[in-house]
Amino acid sequence: MEAIKFKTNIMCSGCIEKVTPYLNEAVGADNWEVDTDSPAKVLTVVGKTSVVEIQRALEKTGYKAEPV
C-alpha cells in the first residue's frame, strides 16, 4: 500500500489521544502513525483514503495536515 505523509501540528501524546478517534474512523486504527520526534511531526497514513478526508478528520479536532 502507498503511504501518504503529512506535516502536522500534532505535538504530543495528548494531541494523538485527541485525534485518535477521528483518524481511526477515517482511515482505520492500524493505518496511521505520527512521528512526534520529527521536527515536522509527520503523520503517515496507509490505505485508500484521500488527502482531503484526512485533512477534514484532523480539522474536526483543530489540527492541520499538509501533504509532504
PDB file of N, H, CA, C and O in Angstrom:
ATOM      1  N   MET A   1       0.827  -1.183   0.000  1.00  0.00           N
ATOM      2  CA  MET A   1       0.000   0.000   0.000  1.00  0.00           C
ATOM      3  C   MET A   1       0.875   1.252   0.000  1.00  0.00           C
ATOM      4  O   MET A   1       1.946   1.290   0.606  1.00  0.00           O
ATOM      5  N   GLU A   2       0.398   2.239  -0.677  1.00  0.00           N
ATOM      6  H   GLU A   2      -0.471   2.208  -1.169  1.00  0.00           H
ATOM      7  CA  GLU A   2       1.121   3.501  -0.745  1.00  0.00           C
ATOM      8  C   GLU A   2       0.847   4.333   0.500  1.00  0.00           C
ATOM      9  O   GLU A   2      -0.286   4.402   0.974  1.00  0.00           O
ATOM     10  N   ALA A   3       1.885   4.960   1.020  1.00  0.00           N
ATOM     11  H   ALA A   3       2.806   4.905   0.634  1.00  0.00           H
ATOM     12  CA  ALA A   3       1.748   5.796   2.209  1.00  0.00           C
ATOM     13  C   ALA A   3       1.672   7.259   1.799  1.00  0.00           C
ATOM     14  O   ALA A   3       2.359   7.701   0.878  1.00  0.00           O
ATOM     15  N   ILE A   4       0.824   7.999   2.502  1.00  0.00           N
ATOM     16  H   ILE A   4       0.266   7.641   3.251  1.00  0.00           H
ATOM     17  CA  ILE A   4       0.728   9.441   2.323  1.00  0.00           C
ATOM     18  C   ILE A   4       1.300  10.075   3.584  1.00  0.00           C
ATOM     19  O   ILE A   4       0.942   9.681   4.694  1.00  0.00           O
ATOM     20  N   LYS A   5       2.176  11.045   3.422  1.00  0.00           N
ATOM     21  H   LYS A   5       2.467  11.364   2.520  1.00  0.00           H
ATOM     22  CA  LYS A   5       2.795  11.709   4.571  1.00  0.00           C
ATOM     23  C   LYS A   5       2.332  13.157   4.640  1.00  0.00           C
ATOM     24  O   LYS A   5       2.165  13.828   3.621  1.00  0.00           O
ATOM     25  N   PHE A   6       2.128  13.619   5.877  1.00  0.00           N
ATOM     26  H   PHE A   6       2.264  13.074   6.704  1.00  0.00           H
ATOM     27  CA  PHE A   6       1.665  14.975   6.131  1.00  0.00           C
ATOM     28  C   PHE A   6       2.525  15.633   7.199  1.00  0.00           C
ATOM     29  O   PHE A   6       2.928  14.984   8.165  1.00  0.00           O
ATOM     30  N   LYS A   7       2.801  16.894   7.032  1.00  0.00           N
ATOM     31  H   LYS A   7       2.474  17.421   6.248  1.00  0.00           H
ATOM     32  CA  LYS A   7       3.386  17.705   8.096  1.00  0.00           C
ATOM     33  C   LYS A   7       2.200  18.187   8.927  1.00  0.00           C
ATOM     34  O   LYS A   7       1.232  18.718   8.382  1.00  0.00           O
ATOM     35  N   THR A   8       2.273  18.002  10.251  1.00  0.00           N
ATOM     36  H   THR A   8       3.059  17.571  10.694  1.00  0.00           H
ATOM     37  CA  THR A   8       1.139  18.339  11.114  1.00  0.00           C
ATOM     38  C   THR A   8       1.568  19.233  12.276  1.00  0.00           C
ATOM     39  O   THR A   8       2.750  19.524  12.460  1.00  0.00           O
ATOM     40  N   ASN A   9       0.581  19.655  13.046  1.00  0.00           N
ATOM     41  H   ASN A   9      -0.379  19.419  12.896  1.00  0.00           H
ATOM     42  CA  ASN A   9       0.843  20.366  14.292  1.00  0.00           C
ATOM     43  C   ASN A   9       0.440  19.496  15.491  1.00  0.00           C
ATOM     44  O   ASN A   9       0.061  20.017  16.540  1.00  0.00           O
ATOM     45  N   ILE A  10       0.523  18.181  15.332  1.00  0.00           N
ATOM     46  H   ILE A  10       0.830  17.757  14.480  1.00  0.00           H
ATOM     47  CA  ILE A  10       0.278  17.216  16.407  1.00  0.00           C
ATOM     48  C   ILE A  10       1.587  17.074  17.172  1.00  0.00           C
ATOM     49  O   ILE A  10       2.540  16.494  16.652  1.00  0.00           O
ATOM     50  N   MET A  11       1.654  17.588  18.391  1.00  0.00           N
ATOM     51  H   MET A  11       0.880  18.059  18.814  1.00  0.00           H
ATOM     52  CA  MET A  11       2.923  17.728  19.097  1.00  0.00           C
ATOM     53  C   MET A  11       3.244  16.654  20.143  1.00  0.00           C
ATOM     54  O   MET A  11       4.415  16.388  20.410  1.00  0.00           O
ATOM     55  N   CYS A  12       2.218  16.039  20.734  1.00  0.00           N
ATOM     56  H   CYS A  12       1.266  16.255  20.516  1.00  0.00           H
ATOM     57  CA  CYS A  12       2.496  15.180  21.898  1.00  0.00           C
ATOM     58  C   CYS A  12       1.492  14.038  21.989  1.00  0.00           C
ATOM     59  O   CYS A  12       0.595  13.914  21.156  1.00  0.00           O
ATOM     60  N   SER A  13       1.657  13.212  23.008  1.00  0.00           N
ATOM     61  H   SER A  13       2.386  13.312  23.685  1.00  0.00           H
ATOM     62  CA  SER A  13       0.752  12.077  23.192  1.00  0.00           C
ATOM     63  C   SER A  13      -0.672  12.539  23.489  1.00  0.00           C
ATOM     64  O   SER A  13      -1.632  11.857  23.128  1.00  0.00           O
ATOM     65  N   GLY A  14      -0.816  13.683  24.138  1.00  0.00           N
ATOM     66  H   GLY A  14      -0.037  14.237  24.431  1.00  0.00           H
ATOM     67  CA  GLY A  14      -2.152  14.231  24.389  1.00  0.00           C
ATOM     68  C   GLY A  14      -2.847  14.611  23.089  1.00  0.00           C
ATOM     69  O   GLY A  14      -4.049  14.397  22.932  1.00  0.00           O
ATOM     70  N   CYS A  15      -2.085  15.175  22.163  1.00  0.00           N
ATOM     71  H   CYS A  15      -1.108  15.349  22.291  1.00  0.00           H
ATOM     72  CA  CYS A  15      -2.614  15.523  20.844  1.00  0.00           C
ATOM     73  C   CYS A  15      -3.033  14.252  20.102  1.00  0.00           C
ATOM     74  O   CYS A  15      -4.097  14.206  19.485  1.00  0.00           O
ATOM     75  N   ILE A  16      -2.201  13.241  20.166  1.00  0.00           N
ATOM     76  H   ILE A  16      -1.336  13.278  20.667  1.00  0.00           H
ATOM     77  CA  ILE A  16      -2.504  11.977  19.499  1.00  0.00           C
ATOM     78  C   ILE A  16      -3.779  11.378  20.078  1.00  0.00           C
ATOM     79  O   ILE A  16      -4.617  10.858  19.341  1.00  0.00           O
ATOM     80  N   GLU A  17      -3.923  11.450  21.377  1.00  0.00           N
ATOM     81  H   GLU A  17      -3.243  11.872  21.976  1.00  0.00           H
ATOM     82  CA  GLU A  17      -5.129  10.935  22.025  1.00  0.00           C
ATOM     83  C   GLU A  17      -6.384  11.652  21.503  1.00  0.00           C
ATOM     84  O   GLU A  17      -7.432  11.034  21.313  1.00  0.00           O
ATOM     85  N   LYS A  18      -6.257  12.941  21.280  1.00  0.00           N
ATOM     86  H   LYS A  18      -5.406  13.443  21.434  1.00  0.00           H
ATOM     87  CA  LYS A  18      -7.391  13.733  20.798  1.00  0.00           C
ATOM     88  C   LYS A  18      -7.778  13.375  19.363  1.00  0.00           C
ATOM     89  O   LYS A  18      -8.966  13.309  19.046  1.00  0.00           O
ATOM     90  N   VAL A  19      -6.797  13.144  18.494  1.00  0.00           N
ATOM     91  H   VAL A  19      -5.832  13.198  18.751  1.00  0.00           H
ATOM     92  CA  VAL A  19      -7.099  12.865  17.086  1.00  0.00           C
ATOM     93  C   VAL A  19      -7.400  11.388  16.812  1.00  0.00           C
ATOM     94  O   VAL A  19      -7.963  11.059  15.767  1.00  0.00           O
ATOM     95  N   THR A  20      -7.038  10.505  17.725  1.00  0.00           N
ATOM     96  H   THR A  20      -6.581  10.772  18.574  1.00  0.00           H
ATOM     97  CA  THR A  20      -7.182   9.065  17.500  1.00  0.00           C
ATOM     98  C   THR A  20      -8.576   8.648  17.048  1.00  0.00           C
ATOM     99  O   THR A  20      -8.680   7.958  16.034  1.00  0.00           O
ATOM    100  N   PRO A  21      -9.658   9.023  17.735  1.00  0.00           N
ATOM    101  CA  PRO A  21     -10.963   8.533  17.274  1.00  0.00           C
ATOM    102  C   PRO A  21     -11.314   9.010  15.862  1.00  0.00           C
ATOM    103  O   PRO A  21     -11.958   8.286  15.103  1.00  0.00           O
ATOM    104  N   TYR A  22     -10.899  10.203  15.519  1.00  0.00           N
ATOM    105  H   TYR A  22     -10.376  10.791  16.136  1.00  0.00           H
ATOM    106  CA  TYR A  22     -11.217  10.756  14.201  1.00  0.00           C
ATOM    107  C   TYR A  22     -10.401  10.090  13.094  1.00  0.00           C
ATOM    108  O   TYR A  22     -10.938   9.773  12.033  1.00  0.00           O
ATOM    109  N   LEU A  23      -9.114   9.878  13.335  1.00  0.00           N
ATOM    110  H   LEU A  23      -8.677  10.136  14.197  1.00  0.00           H
ATOM    111  CA  LEU A  23      -8.288   9.197  12.339  1.00  0.00           C
ATOM    112  C   LEU A  23      -8.658   7.719  12.239  1.00  0.00           C
ATOM    113  O   LEU A  23      -8.648   7.153  11.145  1.00  0.00           O
ATOM    114  N   ASN A  24      -8.981   7.096  13.357  1.00  0.00           N
ATOM    115  H   ASN A  24      -8.989   7.555  14.245  1.00  0.00           H
ATOM    116  CA  ASN A  24      -9.405   5.696  13.315  1.00  0.00           C
ATOM    117  C   ASN A  24     -10.662   5.543  12.462  1.00  0.00           C
ATOM    118  O   ASN A  24     -10.784   4.593  11.689  1.00  0.00           O
ATOM    119  N   GLU A  25     -11.585   6.476  12.607  1.00  0.00           N
ATOM    120  H   GLU A  25     -11.485   7.248  13.234  1.00  0.00           H
ATOM    121  CA  GLU A  25     -12.822   6.428  11.824  1.00  0.00           C
ATOM    122  C   GLU A  25     -12.538   6.680  10.340  1.00  0.00           C
ATOM    123  O   GLU A  25     -13.128   6.029   9.478  1.00  0.00           O
ATOM    124  N   ALA A  26     -11.650   7.609  10.042  1.00  0.00           N
ATOM    125  H   ALA A  26     -11.170   8.138  10.742  1.00  0.00           H
ATOM    126  CA  ALA A  26     -11.372   7.983   8.659  1.00  0.00           C
ATOM    127  C   ALA A  26     -10.524   6.958   7.916  1.00  0.00           C
ATOM    128  O   ALA A  26     -10.777   6.675   6.745  1.00  0.00           O
ATOM    129  N   VAL A  27      -9.507   6.393   8.596  1.00  0.00           N
ATOM    130  H   VAL A  27      -9.302   6.622   9.548  1.00  0.00           H
ATOM    131  CA  VAL A  27      -8.550   5.532   7.886  1.00  0.00           C
ATOM    132  C   VAL A  27      -8.349   4.157   8.506  1.00  0.00           C
ATOM    133  O   VAL A  27      -7.725   3.297   7.884  1.00  0.00           O
ATOM    134  N   GLY A  28      -8.851   3.927   9.698  1.00  0.00           N
ATOM    135  H   GLY A  28      -9.358   4.625  10.203  1.00  0.00           H
ATOM    136  CA  GLY A  28      -8.661   2.635  10.360  1.00  0.00           C
ATOM    137  C   GLY A  28      -7.561   2.704  11.403  1.00  0.00           C
ATOM    138  O   GLY A  28      -6.573   3.416  11.226  1.00  0.00           O
ATOM    139  N   ALA A  29      -7.729   1.974  12.475  1.00  0.00           N
ATOM    140  H   ALA A  29      -8.531   1.395  12.618  1.00  0.00           H
ATOM    141  CA  ALA A  29      -6.851   2.062  13.644  1.00  0.00           C
ATOM    142  C   ALA A  29      -5.391   1.719  13.357  1.00  0.00           C
ATOM    143  O   ALA A  29      -4.496   2.314  13.956  1.00  0.00           O
ATOM    144  N   ASP A  30      -5.141   0.800  12.480  1.00  0.00           N
ATOM    145  H   ASP A  30      -5.868   0.317  11.994  1.00  0.00           H
ATOM    146  CA  ASP A  30      -3.762   0.373  12.233  1.00  0.00           C
ATOM    147  C   ASP A  30      -3.162   0.998  10.979  1.00  0.00           C
ATOM    148  O   ASP A  30      -2.137   0.529  10.482  1.00  0.00           O
ATOM    149  N   ASN A  31      -3.785   2.040  10.469  1.00  0.00           N
ATOM    150  H   ASN A  31      -4.617   2.421  10.872  1.00  0.00           H
ATOM    151  CA  ASN A  31      -3.362   2.602   9.189  1.00  0.00           C
ATOM    152  C   ASN A  31      -2.723   3.981   9.287  1.00  0.00           C
ATOM    153  O   ASN A  31      -2.546   4.651   8.269  1.00  0.00           O
ATOM    154  N   TRP A  32      -2.379   4.410  10.481  1.00  0.00           N
ATOM    155  H   TRP A  32      -2.523   3.865  11.307  1.00  0.00           H
ATOM    156  CA  TRP A  32      -1.755   5.723  10.621  1.00  0.00           C
ATOM    157  C   TRP A  32      -0.837   5.750  11.835  1.00  0.00           C
ATOM    158  O   TRP A  32      -0.986   4.967  12.772  1.00  0.00           O
ATOM    159  N   GLU A  33       0.127   6.685  11.790  1.00  0.00           N
ATOM    160  H   GLU A  33       0.248   7.321  11.028  1.00  0.00           H
ATOM    161  CA  GLU A  33       1.001   6.935  12.935  1.00  0.00           C
ATOM    162  C   GLU A  33       1.583   8.335  12.801  1.00  0.00           C
ATOM    163  O   GLU A  33       1.727   8.866  11.700  1.00  0.00           O
ATOM    164  N   VAL A  34       1.914   8.918  13.951  1.00  0.00           N
ATOM    165  H   VAL A  34       1.797   8.485  14.845  1.00  0.00           H
ATOM    166  CA  VAL A  34       2.520  10.247  13.979  1.00  0.00           C
ATOM    167  C   VAL A  34       3.893  10.136  14.617  1.00  0.00           C
ATOM    168  O   VAL A  34       4.044   9.559  15.694  1.00  0.00           O
ATOM    169  N   ASP A  35       4.891  10.690  13.948  1.00  0.00           N
ATOM    170  H   ASP A  35       4.769  11.159  13.073  1.00  0.00           H
ATOM    171  CA  ASP A  35       6.247  10.729  14.485  1.00  0.00           C
ATOM    172  C   ASP A  35       6.419  12.066  15.204  1.00  0.00           C
ATOM    173  O   ASP A  35       6.797  13.064  14.590  1.00  0.00           O
ATOM    174  N   THR A  36       6.140  12.080  16.505  1.00  0.00           N
ATOM    175  H   THR A  36       5.833  11.269  17.004  1.00  0.00           H
ATOM    176  CA  THR A  36       6.239  13.322  17.272  1.00  0.00           C
ATOM    177  C   THR A  36       7.686  13.699  17.567  1.00  0.00           C
ATOM    178  O   THR A  36       7.950  14.808  18.031  1.00  0.00           O
ATOM    179  N   ASP A  37       8.624  12.794  17.307  1.00  0.00           N
ATOM    180  H   ASP A  37       8.409  11.893  16.930  1.00  0.00           H
ATOM    181  CA  ASP A  37      10.042  13.110  17.488  1.00  0.00           C
ATOM    182  C   ASP A  37      10.603  13.903  16.305  1.00  0.00           C
ATOM    183  O   ASP A  37      11.630  14.570  16.429  1.00  0.00           O
ATOM    184  N   SER A  38       9.940  13.828  15.189  1.00  0.00           N
ATOM    185  H   SER A  38       9.105  13.286  15.088  1.00  0.00           H
ATOM    186  CA  SER A  38      10.357  14.559  13.985  1.00  0.00           C
ATOM    187  C   SER A  38       9.986  16.040  14.129  1.00  0.00           C
ATOM    188  O   SER A  38       8.904  16.348  14.630  1.00  0.00           O
ATOM    189  N   PRO A  39      10.846  16.953  13.707  1.00  0.00           N
ATOM    190  CA  PRO A  39      10.500  18.385  13.772  1.00  0.00           C
ATOM    191  C   PRO A  39       9.247  18.721  12.962  1.00  0.00           C
ATOM    192  O   PRO A  39       8.539  19.673  13.290  1.00  0.00           O
ATOM    193  N   ALA A  40       8.968  17.951  11.912  1.00  0.00           N
ATOM    194  H   ALA A  40       9.543  17.178  11.645  1.00  0.00           H
ATOM    195  CA  ALA A  40       7.796  18.204  11.071  1.00  0.00           C
ATOM    196  C   ALA A  40       6.537  17.529  11.612  1.00  0.00           C
ATOM    197  O   ALA A  40       5.446  17.731  11.079  1.00  0.00           O
ATOM    198  N   LYS A  41       6.686  16.723  12.676  1.00  0.00           N
ATOM    199  H   LYS A  41       7.572  16.558  13.109  1.00  0.00           H
ATOM    200  CA  LYS A  41       5.547  15.995  13.261  1.00  0.00           C
ATOM    201  C   LYS A  41       4.788  15.256  12.171  1.00  0.00           C
ATOM    202  O   LYS A  41       3.611  15.525  11.932  1.00  0.00           O
ATOM    203  N   VAL A  42       5.463  14.328  11.516  1.00  0.00           N
ATOM    204  H   VAL A  42       6.419  14.109  11.710  1.00  0.00           H
ATOM    205  CA  VAL A  42       4.953  13.673  10.315  1.00  0.00           C
ATOM    206  C   VAL A  42       3.900  12.617  10.646  1.00  0.00           C
ATOM    207  O   VAL A  42       4.127  11.698  11.433  1.00  0.00           O
ATOM    208  N   LEU A  43       2.747  12.784  10.017  1.00  0.00           N
ATOM    209  H   LEU A  43       2.562  13.530   9.377  1.00  0.00           H
ATOM    210  CA  LEU A  43       1.665  11.797  10.064  1.00  0.00           C
ATOM    211  C   LEU A  43       1.792  10.950   8.808  1.00  0.00           C
ATOM    212  O   LEU A  43       1.821  11.480   7.698  1.00  0.00           O
ATOM    213  N   THR A  44       1.867   9.633   8.982  1.00  0.00           N
ATOM    214  H   THR A  44       1.844   9.202   9.884  1.00  0.00           H
ATOM    215  CA  THR A  44       1.929   8.709   7.855  1.00  0.00           C
ATOM    216  C   THR A  44       0.651   7.889   7.850  1.00  0.00           C
ATOM    217  O   THR A  44       0.270   7.299   8.861  1.00  0.00           O
ATOM    218  N   VAL A  45      -0.007   7.861   6.691  1.00  0.00           N
ATOM    219  H   VAL A  45       0.303   8.340   5.870  1.00  0.00           H
ATOM    220  CA  VAL A  45      -1.268   7.137   6.536  1.00  0.00           C
ATOM    221  C   VAL A  45      -1.122   6.161   5.379  1.00  0.00           C
ATOM    222  O   VAL A  45      -0.641   6.526   4.307  1.00  0.00           O
ATOM    223  N   VAL A  46      -1.541   4.913   5.601  1.00  0.00           N
ATOM    224  H   VAL A  46      -1.932   4.616   6.472  1.00  0.00           H
ATOM    225  CA  VAL A  46      -1.578   3.927   4.523  1.00  0.00           C
ATOM    226  C   VAL A  46      -3.032   3.537   4.286  1.00  0.00           C
ATOM    227  O   VAL A  46      -3.851   3.549   5.204  1.00  0.00           O
ATOM    228  N   GLY A  47      -3.331   3.196   3.055  1.00  0.00           N
ATOM    229  H   GLY A  47      -2.665   3.185   2.309  1.00  0.00           H
ATOM    230  CA  GLY A  47      -4.694   2.804   2.732  1.00  0.00           C
ATOM    231  C   GLY A  47      -5.261   3.658   1.621  1.00  0.00           C
ATOM    232  O   GLY A  47      -4.567   4.485   1.030  1.00  0.00           O
ATOM    233  N   LYS A  48      -6.519   3.444   1.352  1.00  0.00           N
ATOM    234  H   LYS A  48      -7.082   2.772   1.832  1.00  0.00           H
ATOM    235  CA  LYS A  48      -7.182   4.134   0.247  1.00  0.00           C
ATOM    236  C   LYS A  48      -8.042   5.280   0.756  1.00  0.00           C
ATOM    237  O   LYS A  48      -9.258   5.291   0.562  1.00  0.00           O
ATOM    238  N   THR A  49      -7.416   6.225   1.397  1.00  0.00           N
ATOM    239  H   THR A  49      -6.429   6.216   1.555  1.00  0.00           H
ATOM    240  CA  THR A  49      -8.106   7.397   1.906  1.00  0.00           C
ATOM    241  C   THR A  49      -7.539   8.613   1.197  1.00  0.00           C
ATOM    242  O   THR A  49      -6.334   8.692   0.958  1.00  0.00           O
ATOM    243  N   SER A  50      -8.399   9.556   0.862  1.00  0.00           N
ATOM    244  H   SER A  50      -9.378   9.491   1.056  1.00  0.00           H
ATOM    245  CA  SER A  50      -7.914  10.736   0.147  1.00  0.00           C
ATOM    246  C   SER A  50      -7.271  11.726   1.101  1.00  0.00           C
ATOM    247  O   SER A  50      -7.533  11.719   2.304  1.00  0.00           O
ATOM    248  N   VAL A  51      -6.437  12.565   0.545  1.00  0.00           N
ATOM    249  H   VAL A  51      -6.225  12.570  -0.432  1.00  0.00           H
ATOM    250  CA  VAL A  51      -5.786  13.627   1.309  1.00  0.00           C
ATOM    251  C   VAL A  51      -6.839  14.507   1.974  1.00  0.00           C
ATOM    252  O   VAL A  51      -6.698  14.876   3.140  1.00  0.00           O
ATOM    253  N   VAL A  52      -7.878  14.837   1.246  1.00  0.00           N
ATOM    254  H   VAL A  52      -7.992  14.537   0.299  1.00  0.00           H
ATOM    255  CA  VAL A  52      -8.940  15.712   1.759  1.00  0.00           C
ATOM    256  C   VAL A  52      -9.644  15.071   2.951  1.00  0.00           C
ATOM    257  O   VAL A  52      -9.935  15.761   3.928  1.00  0.00           O
ATOM    258  N   GLU A  53      -9.924  13.779   2.895  1.00  0.00           N
ATOM    259  H   GLU A  53      -9.688  13.219   2.101  1.00  0.00           H
ATOM    260  CA  GLU A  53     -10.587  13.095   4.012  1.00  0.00           C
ATOM    261  C   GLU A  53      -9.739  13.157   5.282  1.00  0.00           C
ATOM    262  O   GLU A  53     -10.257  13.381   6.376  1.00  0.00           O
ATOM    263  N   ILE A  54      -8.447  12.960   5.122  1.00  0.00           N
ATOM    264  H   ILE A  54      -8.026  12.779   4.233  1.00  0.00           H
ATOM    265  CA  ILE A  54      -7.547  13.000   6.278  1.00  0.00           C
ATOM    266  C   ILE A  54      -7.489  14.414   6.847  1.00  0.00           C
ATOM    267  O   ILE A  54      -7.550  14.602   8.062  1.00  0.00           O
ATOM    268  N   GLN A  55      -7.372  15.398   5.973  1.00  0.00           N
ATOM    269  H   GLN A  55      -7.322  15.245   4.986  1.00  0.00           H
ATOM    270  CA  GLN A  55      -7.336  16.785   6.432  1.00  0.00           C
ATOM    271  C   GLN A  55      -8.633  17.156   7.149  1.00  0.00           C
ATOM    272  O   GLN A  55      -8.591  17.833   8.176  1.00  0.00           O
ATOM    273  N   ARG A  56      -9.762  16.734   6.638  1.00  0.00           N
ATOM    274  H   ARG A  56      -9.796  16.184   5.804  1.00  0.00           H
ATOM    275  CA  ARG A  56     -11.054  17.030   7.290  1.00  0.00           C
ATOM    276  C   ARG A  56     -11.148  16.373   8.662  1.00  0.00           C
ATOM    277  O   ARG A  56     -11.643  16.982   9.610  1.00  0.00           O
ATOM    278  N   ALA A  57     -10.675  15.134   8.771  1.00  0.00           N
ATOM    279  H   ALA A  57     -10.272  14.640   8.001  1.00  0.00           H
ATOM    280  CA  ALA A  57     -10.710  14.433  10.060  1.00  0.00           C
ATOM    281  C   ALA A  57      -9.894  15.204  11.095  1.00  0.00           C
ATOM    282  O   ALA A  57     -10.325  15.347  12.239  1.00  0.00           O
ATOM    283  N   LEU A  58      -8.725  15.699  10.707  1.00  0.00           N
ATOM    284  H   LEU A  58      -8.375  15.582   9.778  1.00  0.00           H
ATOM    285  CA  LEU A  58      -7.887  16.449  11.643  1.00  0.00           C
ATOM    286  C   LEU A  58      -8.471  17.817  11.948  1.00  0.00           C
ATOM    287  O   LEU A  58      -8.386  18.282  13.085  1.00  0.00           O
ATOM    288  N   GLU A  59      -9.060  18.469  10.961  1.00  0.00           N
ATOM    289  H   GLU A  59      -9.129  18.092  10.038  1.00  0.00           H
ATOM    290  CA  GLU A  59      -9.643  19.793  11.182  1.00  0.00           C
ATOM    291  C   GLU A  59     -10.776  19.746  12.207  1.00  0.00           C
ATOM    292  O   GLU A  59     -11.008  20.724  12.917  1.00  0.00           O
ATOM    293  N   LYS A  60     -11.480  18.619  12.290  1.00  0.00           N
ATOM    294  H   LYS A  60     -11.292  17.824  11.713  1.00  0.00           H
ATOM    295  CA  LYS A  60     -12.553  18.457  13.287  1.00  0.00           C
ATOM    296  C   LYS A  60     -12.006  18.578  14.702  1.00  0.00           C
ATOM    297  O   LYS A  60     -12.738  18.941  15.622  1.00  0.00           O
ATOM    298  N   THR A  61     -10.714  18.274  14.882  1.00  0.00           N
ATOM    299  H   THR A  61     -10.119  17.979  14.134  1.00  0.00           H
ATOM    300  CA  THR A  61     -10.103  18.321  16.210  1.00  0.00           C
ATOM    301  C   THR A  61      -9.233  19.552  16.414  1.00  0.00           C
ATOM    302  O   THR A  61      -8.636  19.724  17.477  1.00  0.00           O
ATOM    303  N   GLY A  62      -9.159  20.418  15.389  1.00  0.00           N
ATOM    304  H   GLY A  62      -9.644  20.278  14.526  1.00  0.00           H
ATOM    305  CA  GLY A  62      -8.376  21.634  15.499  1.00  0.00           C
ATOM    306  C   GLY A  62      -6.940  21.511  15.038  1.00  0.00           C
ATOM    307  O   GLY A  62      -6.138  22.416  15.268  1.00  0.00           O
ATOM    308  N   TYR A  63      -6.602  20.410  14.392  1.00  0.00           N
ATOM    309  H   TYR A  63      -7.254  19.675  14.205  1.00  0.00           H
ATOM    310  CA  TYR A  63      -5.236  20.204  13.892  1.00  0.00           C
ATOM    311  C   TYR A  63      -5.214  20.353  12.386  1.00  0.00           C
ATOM    312  O   TYR A  63      -6.242  20.272  11.715  1.00  0.00           O
ATOM    313  N   LYS A  64      -4.004  20.575  11.870  1.00  0.00           N
ATOM    314  H   LYS A  64      -3.169  20.641  12.416  1.00  0.00           H
ATOM    315  CA  LYS A  64      -3.821  20.764  10.434  1.00  0.00           C
ATOM    316  C   LYS A  64      -2.847  19.725   9.895  1.00  0.00           C
ATOM    317  O   LYS A  64      -1.980  19.226  10.612  1.00  0.00           O
ATOM    318  N   ALA A  65      -3.015  19.408   8.597  1.00  0.00           N
ATOM    319  H   ALA A  65      -3.719  19.813   8.014  1.00  0.00           H
ATOM    320  CA  ALA A  65      -2.114  18.478   7.927  1.00  0.00           C
ATOM    321  C   ALA A  65      -1.871  18.967   6.506  1.00  0.00           C
ATOM    322  O   ALA A  65      -2.812  19.221   5.754  1.00  0.00           O
ATOM    323  N   GLU A  66      -0.617  19.092   6.154  1.00  0.00           N
ATOM    324  H   GLU A  66       0.148  18.885   6.764  1.00  0.00           H
ATOM    325  CA  GLU A  66      -0.225  19.495   4.800  1.00  0.00           C
ATOM    326  C   GLU A  66       0.581  18.348   4.190  1.00  0.00           C
ATOM    327  O   GLU A  66       1.565  17.905   4.780  1.00  0.00           O
ATOM    328  N   PRO A  67       0.173  17.862   3.013  1.00  0.00           N
ATOM    329  CA  PRO A  67       0.923  16.777   2.381  1.00  0.00           C
ATOM    330  C   PRO A  67       2.378  17.184   2.126  1.00  0.00           C
ATOM    331  O   PRO A  67       2.662  18.327   1.768  1.00  0.00           O
ATOM    332  N   VAL A  68       3.290  16.230   2.316  1.00  0.00           N
ATOM    333  H   VAL A  68       3.059  15.301   2.607  1.00  0.00           H
ATOM    334  CA  VAL A  68       4.706  16.476   2.025  1.00  0.00           C
ATOM    335  C   VAL A  68       5.167  15.606   0.885  1.00  0.00           C
ATOM    336  O   VAL A  68       6.332  15.669   0.492  1.00  0.00           O
TER     337      VAL A  68
END
